[in-house]
Amino acid sequence: MTDLLARARAWAAEDPDPETRAELTALIAAGESAELADRFAGTLEFGTAGLRGALGAGPNRMNRAVVIRAAAGLAAYLGPGGSVVVGYDARHKSADFARDTAAVMTGAGLRAYVLPRPLPTPVLAFAIRELGVAAGVMVTASHNPPQDNGYKVYLGDGSQIVPPADAEIAARIAAVGPLASVPLADGWEVLGEDVLAAYLERATGVLAPDSARELATVYTPLHGVGLETLTAAFARAGFPAPLAVAEQAAPDPDFPTVTFPNPEEPGAMDLAFRTARSASPDLVIANDPDADRCAVAVPDPSADAGWRMLRGDELGALLAAHLVRRGAAKPGRDVFAASIVSSSLLSKIAAHAGLGYEDTLTGFKWIARVPGLRYGYEEALGYCVDPAGVRDKDGVTAALLIAEMAAEARRAGRTLADELDGLALVHGLHATDQLSVRVDDLAVITGAMARLRAHPPTGLAGLTVTSAEDLREGVDGLPPTDGLRYTLAGEGVAGARVVVRPSGTEPKVKCYLEVVLHPDSDLPAARARAAALLSALKPALASAAGL
């Protein structure tokens, strides 16, 4: 305890933030040994996701002292003479962390640019290549709970960092001395509106000039920063203005109307559906708080709310099919890509169109680096529809493209549900679902993975496990990662797959399920059977993992 208190007092003495300094001083005075031990149990780990964690004082939290050290390590990695652009969202402390980063970069002899105000992550990813800088930093925790914040790092190609850059930057961070030794300087440049205007021009360029625009939409940014940018993009493209969900339209770092500000989470879309029931739009569109993800719901009288959320895999397939139909992907040249936890349907669409296809590890840091990439997605609502403009997921351009597709379908007397049926009849019904378990103790995740490795299942929900692959060993030419993949077979099943992995950004274990059936012409029966199989797989897998 004496050593812990000494470390806490030393941290407080150099903490540049009066709020976290007072917070830590109060914990010391109250003798909160358990809380102090947690905050000083280690240092937030810098990796391919940068930094992400709960706000608060101490090295195991997100705070100005941790951010200054991270920025100093990044500056040392880049070396003087280069330039960096910094973006930030509207979360607690985001603006402070952005200014601290700019001050460190300037003090280290780099030129720093800061976006003019809280803006979506894809605007920052675009600005990196637009400005020709050496690196970019986005201060955001994306769709994490309100108590979190994060620090995402990109290099000059506009893609998020991957090994070995992450380890090299982490080593530079670890070598940073006392905080007082980090030089800080004014003189960074706050960018004007021209960078956003350039992004909007590029974003609306994903659309065909003569395509349909008649479409009514309800939109929610989930208290994030997407509203201004998305509505400006829709106006520039000629779509009618989306009707914003009033209670969630303004940025609010406390996210007061949702438990988790993620369109995939139960209850997050309730207000959007309530607005839609009054307005009767063609689509409901949502972004997560930093607007790099996009969610879409379609009318469905059989659903409780009258609306059905499209799964990330469904939207991913629709966007791919639309690009193919428009001739925006060139056979023999362009490549589609998806993460290994996403549906295998994209590979079928690509093959049918004469396009290349590549599986990647989870995360756009991998997808964006696929040579010849024309389109990539991952099932967690992330879509890259214009990699030449933004080499990351972009919820604004994805919303534009799906609106174009829906408007074109509407003009032809069809719906997005009809388009999904058409894909199923051509390529087979690819039904996906997910078992996601949030934990308070990370040991639960470690235990689940260990149990599955020690006792791999031989069958799940009446399906036989025909292969079990440990992704730590590296499979199909992919880098090693902590995950397990099972291939399953059964009567009347054209294919089935399960992938289990710990989340890289949240305290969750995630299990990704896919069943493929040949529906012939009886799609309702095939969908019912696929839904039954997926429902049975969830408890079977949970039991096998001890969850």
QUIVENBEL-V117955 format. One record per residue. N is the residue number from 1. RES is the residue in one small letter. SS is DSSP state (~ for helix, > for strand, _ for the rest). PHI is phi in whole degrees, 0 to 359 (* if undefined). PSI is psi as a letter, one per 20 degrees, with the letter a starting at -180 (999 if undefined). Layout:
n->{N	N}
res->{RES	RES}
ss->{SS	SS}
phi->{PHI	PHI}
psi->{PSI	PSI}
This chain:
n->{1	2	3	4	5	6	7	8	9	10	11	12	13	14	15	16	17	18	19	20	21	22	23	24	25	26	27	28	29	30	31	32	33	34	35	36	37	38	39	40	41	42	43	44	45	46	47	48	49	50	51	52	53	54	55	56	57	58	59	60	61	62	63	64	65	66	67	68	69	70	71	72	73	74	75	76	77	78	79	80	81	82	83	84	85	86	87	88	89	90	91	92	93	94	95	96	97	98	99	100	101	102	103	104	105	106	107	108	109	110	111	112	113	114	115	116	117	118	119	120	121	122	123	124	125	126	127	128	129	130	131	132	133	134	135	136	137	138	139	140	141	142	143	144	145	146	147	148	149	150	151	152	153	154	155	156	157	158	159	160	161	162	163	164	165	166	167	168	169	170	171	172	173	174	175	176	177	178	179	180	181	182	183	184	185	186	187	188	189	190	191	192	193	194	195	196	197	198	199	200	201	202	203	204	205	206	207	208	209	210	211	212	213	214	215	216	217	218	219	220	221	222	223	224	225	226	227	228	229	230	231	232	233	234	235	236	237	238	239	240	241	242	243	244	245	246	247	248	249	250	251	252	253	254	255	256	257	258	259	260	261	262	263	264	265	266	267	268	269	270	271	272	273	274	275	276	277	278	279	280	281	282	283	284	285	286	287	288	289	290	291	292	293	294	295	296	297	298	299	300	301	302	303	304	305	306	307	308	309	310	311	312	313	314	315	316	317	318	319	320	321	322	323	324	325	326	327	328	329	330	331	332	333	334	335	336	337	338	339	340	341	342	343	344	345	346	347	348	349	350	351	352	353	354	355	356	357	358	359	360	361	362	363	364	365	366	367	368	369	370	371	372	373	374	375	376	377	378	379	380	381	382	383	384	385	386	387	388	389	390	391	392	393	394	395	396	397	398	399	400	401	402	403	404	405	406	407	408	409	410	411	412	413	414	415	416	417	418	419	420	421	422	423	424	425	426	427	428	429	430	431	432	433	434	435	436	437	438	439	440	441	442	443	444	445	446	447	448	449	450	451	452	453	454	455	456	457	458	459	460	461	462	463	464	465	466	467	468	469	470	471	472	473	474	475	476	477	478	479	480	481	482	483	484	485	486	487	488	489	490	491	492	493	494	495	496	497	498	499	500	501	502	503	504	505	506	507	508	509	510	511	512	513	514	515	516	517	518	519	520	521	522	523	524	525	526	527	528	529	530	531	532	533	534	535	536	537	538	539	540	541	542	543	544	545	546	547}
res->{m	t	d	l	l	a	r	a	r	a	w	a	a	e	d	p	d	p	e	t	r	a	e	l	t	a	l	i	a	a	g	e	s	a	e	l	a	d	r	f	a	g	t	l	e	f	g	t	a	g	l	r	g	a	l	g	a	g	p	n	r	m	n	r	a	v	v	i	r	a	a	a	g	l	a	a	y	l	g	p	g	g	s	v	v	v	g	y	d	a	r	h	k	s	a	d	f	a	r	d	t	a	a	v	m	t	g	a	g	l	r	a	y	v	l	p	r	p	l	p	t	p	v	l	a	f	a	i	r	e	l	g	v	a	a	g	v	m	v	t	a	s	h	n	p	p	q	d	n	g	y	k	v	y	l	g	d	g	s	q	i	v	p	p	a	d	a	e	i	a	a	r	i	a	a	v	g	p	l	a	s	v	p	l	a	d	g	w	e	v	l	g	e	d	v	l	a	a	y	l	e	r	a	t	g	v	l	a	p	d	s	a	r	e	l	a	t	v	y	t	p	l	h	g	v	g	l	e	t	l	t	a	a	f	a	r	a	g	f	p	a	p	l	a	v	a	e	q	a	a	p	d	p	d	f	p	t	v	t	f	p	n	p	e	e	p	g	a	m	d	l	a	f	r	t	a	r	s	a	s	p	d	l	v	i	a	n	d	p	d	a	d	r	c	a	v	a	v	p	d	p	s	a	d	a	g	w	r	m	l	r	g	d	e	l	g	a	l	l	a	a	h	l	v	r	r	g	a	a	k	p	g	r	d	v	f	a	a	s	i	v	s	s	s	l	l	s	k	i	a	a	h	a	g	l	g	y	e	d	t	l	t	g	f	k	w	i	a	r	v	p	g	l	r	y	g	y	e	e	a	l	g	y	c	v	d	p	a	g	v	r	d	k	d	g	v	t	a	a	l	l	i	a	e	m	a	a	e	a	r	r	a	g	r	t	l	a	d	e	l	d	g	l	a	l	v	h	g	l	h	a	t	d	q	l	s	v	r	v	d	d	l	a	v	i	t	g	a	m	a	r	l	r	a	h	p	p	t	g	l	a	g	l	t	v	t	s	a	e	d	l	r	e	g	v	d	g	l	p	p	t	d	g	l	r	y	t	l	a	g	e	g	v	a	g	a	r	v	v	v	r	p	s	g	t	e	p	k	v	k	c	y	l	e	v	v	l	h	p	d	s	d	l	p	a	a	r	a	r	a	a	a	l	l	s	a	l	k	p	a	l	a	s	a	a	g	l}
ss->{_	~	~	~	~	~	~	~	~	~	~	~	~	~	_	_	_	~	~	~	~	~	~	~	~	~	~	~	~	~	_	_	~	~	~	~	~	~	~	_	_	_	_	_	_	_	>	_	_	>	>	>	>	>	>	_	_	_	_	_	_	>	_	~	~	~	~	~	~	~	~	~	~	~	~	~	~	~	_	_	_	_	>	>	>	>	>	>	_	_	_	_	_	~	~	~	~	~	~	~	~	~	~	~	~	~	~	_	_	_	>	>	>	>	_	_	_	_	_	_	~	~	~	~	~	~	~	~	~	~	~	_	_	_	>	>	>	>	>	_	_	_	_	_	_	_	_	>	>	>	>	>	>	>	>	_	_	_	_	>	_	_	_	_	~	~	~	~	~	~	~	~	~	~	_	_	_	_	~	~	~	_	_	_	_	_	_	_	>	>	_	_	_	~	~	~	~	~	~	~	~	~	~	~	_	_	_	_	_	_	_	_	_	_	_	_	>	>	>	>	_	_	_	_	_	~	~	~	~	~	~	~	~	~	~	~	~	_	_	_	_	_	>	>	_	~	~	~	_	_	_	_	_	_	_	_	_	_	_	_	_	_	_	_	_	_	_	_	_	~	~	~	~	~	~	~	~	~	~	_	_	_	>	>	>	>	>	_	_	_	_	_	>	>	>	>	>	>	>	_	_	_	_	_	_	_	>	>	>	_	_	~	~	~	~	~	~	~	~	~	~	~	~	~	~	_	_	_	_	_	_	_	_	_	>	>	>	>	>	_	_	_	_	_	~	~	~	~	~	~	~	~	_	_	_	>	>	>	>	>	_	_	_	~	~	~	~	_	_	_	_	_	>	>	>	>	>	>	_	_	_	>	>	>	_	_	_	_	_	_	_	_	_	_	~	~	~	~	~	~	~	~	~	~	~	~	~	~	~	~	~	_	_	_	_	~	~	~	~	~	~	~	~	~	~	~	~	_	>	>	>	>	>	>	>	>	>	>	_	_	_	~	~	~	~	~	~	~	~	~	~	~	~	~	_	_	_	_	>	>	_	_	>	>	>	>	>	>	>	>	~	~	~	_	_	_	_	_	_	_	_	_	>	>	>	>	>	>	>	_	_	_	_	_	>	>	>	>	>	>	>	>	_	_	_	_	_	>	>	>	>	>	>	>	>	>	>	_	_	_	_	_	~	~	~	~	~	~	~	~	~	~	~	~	~	~	~	~	~	~	~	~	~	~	~	_	_}
phi->{*	298	294	298	296	295	293	294	294	295	295	299	296	253	294	280	255	303	292	288	297	294	300	291	298	294	295	296	296	276	65	284	296	294	293	296	299	292	290	246	290	179	241	311	280	270	217	291	267	73	239	201	180	288	288	154	276	110	291	261	224	273	201	296	295	295	293	299	295	297	296	295	294	295	298	295	295	284	82	291	99	268	215	221	247	238	240	202	261	255	288	304	76	300	296	297	295	293	295	299	298	297	294	294	299	297	295	270	90	258	269	242	242	235	301	293	191	300	220	300	305	297	293	295	299	294	298	303	280	297	270	69	272	279	197	223	231	242	271	194	245	54	256	292	298	296	282	258	212	205	213	258	245	240	261	295	281	87	258	295	295	226	302	270	301	298	292	293	293	301	295	294	296	297	275	294	278	305	301	296	275	275	288	244	212	281	109	287	254	274	290	269	288	296	291	290	299	294	298	296	298	293	297	288	290	286	268	286	296	249	280	293	229	282	199	260	227	253	226	229	269	53	68	261	255	277	302	299	290	293	295	294	294	296	295	297	280	95	280	301	297	297	274	282	287	302	291	239	285	275	301	212	293	269	44	293	261	226	286	229	280	227	304	282	282	305	88	295	260	301	293	296	291	297	297	293	296	278	267	52	281	281	220	248	239	224	248	281	300	256	59	265	249	225	238	223	237	239	300	207	300	280	280	303	272	84	223	240	290	288	292	303	292	294	295	299	289	298	297	297	297	294	297	295	299	283	76	277	239	264	302	79	232	273	231	260	212	210	287	293	266	270	296	283	299	300	296	290	298	297	298	296	267	75	260	286	214	215	276	226	294	293	115	287	299	267	301	294	265	293	300	74	300	251	203	214	207	226	298	278	67	251	222	245	262	216	297	288	257	228	269	195	292	217	286	279	294	296	296	299	291	288	294	299	298	295	293	296	296	299	298	270	77	239	231	296	297	297	296	296	299	298	296	295	290	277	249	99	280	255	255	233	202	218	253	236	241	275	234	268	243	298	297	297	294	302	294	296	294	296	296	294	289	284	226	298	293	260	202	218	53	83	258	271	280	268	205	229	244	266	290	295	273	76	231	53	78	275	297	300	209	281	188	227	231	242	256	235	217	190	298	77	254	282	177	205	208	227	236	240	204	286	294	274	232	223	282	223	253	241	237	253	243	218	232	243	233	265	279	53	249	264	295	302	293	295	296	295	292	298	297	294	296	297	297	286	293	300	294	296	289	300	294	297	270	71	263}
psi->{h	g	g	g	h	g	h	g	h	h	g	h	h	j	p	i	o	h	g	h	g	h	g	h	h	h	h	g	h	i	k	m	g	g	g	g	h	g	h	j	i	a	q	p	p	p	b	i	j	c	q	p	a	q	q	r	q	r	i	k	r	p	r	h	g	g	g	g	g	g	h	h	g	g	g	h	g	h	q	q	i	a	q	q	p	p	r	q	a	j	r	p	i	g	h	g	h	g	g	g	g	h	h	g	g	g	h	j	j	q	p	p	q	p	q	h	r	p	r	q	g	h	g	g	h	g	h	g	h	h	i	k	r	h	r	q	p	p	o	q	j	d	j	r	r	h	i	q	r	r	o	p	p	q	a	i	i	j	q	q	q	r	q	j	h	g	h	g	g	h	h	h	g	h	i	p	b	q	h	i	i	o	p	q	q	a	j	r	p	o	q	a	i	h	h	h	h	h	g	h	g	g	g	i	i	i	q	p	h	j	r	q	i	o	p	p	q	p	p	p	j	l	j	b	j	h	g	g	g	g	h	h	g	g	g	h	i	j	q	q	p	q	o	q	o	g	i	j	g	q	p	o	i	i	m	h	i	q	g	p	m	p	h	i	q	p	i	h	j	g	h	g	h	g	g	h	h	h	h	l	r	h	q	p	q	q	q	r	h	j	k	i	q	p	q	p	q	q	p	o	h	i	q	g	i	j	q	p	p	p	q	h	h	g	h	g	g	g	g	g	h	g	h	g	h	i	k	i	p	p	q	i	g	q	p	q	q	q	q	i	i	r	q	i	h	h	h	g	g	g	g	h	j	k	q	r	q	p	q	r	r	p	q	i	h	g	g	i	j	p	p	j	p	h	p	q	r	q	i	l	k	p	p	n	i	m	h	i	g	o	l	r	q	o	i	g	h	g	g	g	h	h	g	g	g	h	g	g	g	g	h	j	k	r	r	h	h	h	h	h	g	g	h	h	h	g	i	q	o	o	p	q	r	p	o	p	o	p	q	h	o	i	h	g	g	g	h	g	g	g	g	h	h	h	m	p	q	i	q	p	l	i	q	p	o	i	q	o	p	o	i	h	i	o	q	k	j	q	q	q	q	o	r	p	p	p	p	q	q	r	p	j	p	i	q	q	q	p	p	p	q	q	q	i	i	q	m	q	p	p	p	p	p	p	p	p	q	o	i	d	i	m	g	g	g	g	h	g	g	g	h	g	g	g	h	h	h	g	h	g	g	g	g	h	i	k	999}
